[in-house]
Amino acid sequence: MSIPKTTKAWTIQGENGFDSLIFDAETPIPELAANEVLVKIHAASLNYRDLMLPKGLYPIPKAENVVPGSDGAGEVIAIGSKVTRFTKGSKVVTLFNQGHLAGSLDSKTRETGLGGAIDGTLRQYGIFNEHGLSEMPTTLSYLEASTLSCAALTAWNSFYGLNTLRPGQYVLVQGTGGVSIFALQFAKAAGAKVIATTSSAAKAEVLKRVGADHVINYKETADWGKVAKALTPKGEGVDHVLEVGGPSTMAQTLQAIKIDGIISIIGFLGGFQKDQPGFLDCLSRTCTVRGVFVGSRIQLEEMNRAIDVNNIKPIVDEKVFALEELKE
């Protein structure tokens, strides 16, 4: 195919909510640098971050007129003269923090997020550094693979970034959001037991179908942390918690955690509030509380191999929008 000169693309211009999202049907595509590839983006998925950025609520600064979207999957259609990782026709997924290749984040790699600091995936074609992409799992479609860059990698890092999740351990996940569902799938593939919380019977059925061993309705059970702990062997508590609620759920999370357990804080869907646990609560529980900001390319590649080997299928919403329908 001929190399396109323009692309359909959205940009964030201002911080006035969705009115700041501007669509351009003919954005010029720059010339490829030596280590860059041009990707035809077949599918992209949205995260909570994508709602916050146009409103100016995201804690990490964004570039002016940036193309939003961190998650995407597509096909390489052109390569720079020094590219070695991919060839034309390679199927790829994006890395959230383009500079985070391995090891820990630092102050520089933390600010290389797609769709924030660097132009992201909500466009028809995109140029990326070859090191900011990974081969797509062979068992997934473009649509399924487009969900991996943020939610899936965050869940994977929570289990394998510090102390490796082991068979027979107990995991607590909260709700039915993307990170929690991926965490449930990865935990079951690892041979762990999963306790999940939710707010409705319908969502409880979803969690059970995905593989949850126990489901607790937190609206019916205010002390769900103690209940979760009681479900573990000898009532010792859970080994891993993926904390998505933030201040509103942390107190119960601390009730559920095992001595030397790991709480991975990955969100604050419950909002902000003054009345929340402090560092002494963590000390008294003798646990590790860890902030997780997605993960590295090495982790992304490991995760993709695990997805293929275990035939893990992302749970994708039936409704799919065209690029032009982003605001909907």
PyMOL commands that set and color helices and strands:
alter all, ss='L'
color gray80, all
select helices_A, chain A and resi 17-20+48-55+109-111+130-132+142-145+148-160+178-189+201-210+224-230+233-235+246-248+250-256+279-285+297-310+323-325
alter helices_A, ss='H'
color red, helices_A
select strands_A, chain A and resi 6-12+21-28+36-45+71-79+91-94+125-129+133-135+170-174+193-198+214-217+238-243+257-265+288-291
alter strands_A, ss='S'
color yellow, strands_A
deselect
rebuild
show_as cartoon
